[in-house]
Amino acid sequence: MRIELRLAIRDRARFLSHLEMVDLLLAAFRRAGYEIALSNGMRPRPVISLALARGVGTASEDEKKSILDLFKR
């Protein structure tokens, strides 16, 4: 499954780093009831990939995020 999001990053949210944004999106999907796919191996981690990291402190009015193969099938 592929999900494409369009976000506006303003005010205090612009100070979130790329990794904090990933954690925020994962938490939102978990709260919504989606089962997140995990990687294989000794320490399974969520499988998520967001292209083009935004610089910390930079505001954005139309930021596009593409998430591939995040959910269990």
N, C-alpha and C positions, 0 to 999 in steps of 0.2 A: 504494500500500500504506500502511496506517495501523498504527502500532504504539503501544500504550499500556503504559507502564511504571509500576510502583509501587515506590518506593524508600524506604528508611529512611536518613536522613542523620544520622550520629552521630559522636562523638569528633572526630578531626582533620578529617574530611571536611566538617564544618560550616563550616570556614574557606575552602572553595572558593567562588569567585565564580560568577556565572551563566555567564560566558563560559568559565571553566575547566571547568565541568560539561559544557558543549556540546562542548568539545575532548575531554574524557574519553569521552563517549558516542560521538563520531565515531571515536576511536581503537579503542574496543572493537568497534564494528561492522566496521571495517577488518580488525582481527585475526581476526574471525570469518569473514572472507571475503566480506562483502557489498560490492557495487560502489555507491559513494555517488554520487548524482546531483549534477551541478555546474550552476551557473547559466550563462547565456549571457553573452557580453561579453568585454572585453579581459582581465579578470582573473577567471576562473571560480572561484567559491567553493562550498563544499558548501551544499546547500539543506536547511536544518534550522530548525525553529521550535519553541521550547519556551515554553509559556505560563507566566505568573506566576513571575517571578524571585523567588527566596528571598533574604532578607537575609543578608549575610555574618556568620557567627557564630551563626546560628540553627539549632538542631537540628530535625529533623522525623522523625516515626515513620511517616507514611504520605503520602508526596509522590507526586502523580500527574503523569506526563509524557506528553504526546501528541505523537507525531512523525508528520508528514504528508509524503508524497511524498519520502522520503529516498533511496530506492533507484531505480536505473535500471530501466526496463521493457523 
